C-alpha cells in the first residue's frame, strides 16, 4: 500500500519561493475530496486503510493558521506542521541570502496551540533548522532533544514525528533520530510504501507549486513519483 505524503511550506499569495497561492492550495484540497482521499496522521498509518493521504507543512509559517487552516477545516482534513522550536514567533532567518528571499513570519506558541485545538498535529523540524549532517554528534542530539521537549511543553502532548531540515540525513543523524522519534520525513520523492520504506526515511511529494489537475493525478495516483525515488540519495 502506497500513501502519498504531501509536502507544502507556506500557503500565501506573496512572491516567496516557498509559497503556494491560497487558491492553488484549495484546488489541491478539492481534488482530494473529489477523489475520496482521507487524511490521516503518521501515527494512524495502517495497512487496512485505502485512499489515505498525509498532508505536511515544513517550517510552521504563520500563514498556515491564517490561510491553510480554514481550508483544511472546510474540507474536513487534518495535517501535520513541522516546527522549528527556537524560531517560534520569529521569521525564516535560515532562508536569508537565497534567491527571491521573502521574510516570513512563523507560528507563535499560541498559534501551535490553536493548530492542535483544531485537531491538527505538530512535529519537530529541529531547534534551529541547521543541516544536521554538518553537525557533531552532541550537536545533533541537542537539536532533536531540545526541539522535542520544547514543543511537547507547548502543546501538552508527545511529539513523535520529525522532518529533516533540507531533507538531509546520514547514518549518524539517522541513528540519533531513531532514539527520539517514531517517524521522520525526507525530501526524497515517491509515495510512502509502508511495506518497504523505512519509517525514518519517509519520501514525500512536493506540492508547493502550481499544478494542473492531470499533474496532481500523476503525482498522487500513479507511479510517476515512485519512479523518482532514489534509494541511495540519503547516504544510507
Beta strands, then each sheet from edge to edge (+ up, - down):
strand 1: 2-8
strand 2: 10-11
strand 3: 19-20
strand 4: 38-39
strand 5: 52-58
strand 6: 80-83
strand 7: 121-124
strand 8: 161-163
strand 9: 183-189
strand 10: 192-193
strand 11: 202-206
sheet 1: 4+ 5+ 1+ 10-
sheet 2: 4+ 5+ 1+ 11+ 9+ 8+
sheet 3: 2+ 3+
sheet 4: 4+ 5+ 6+ 7+
end
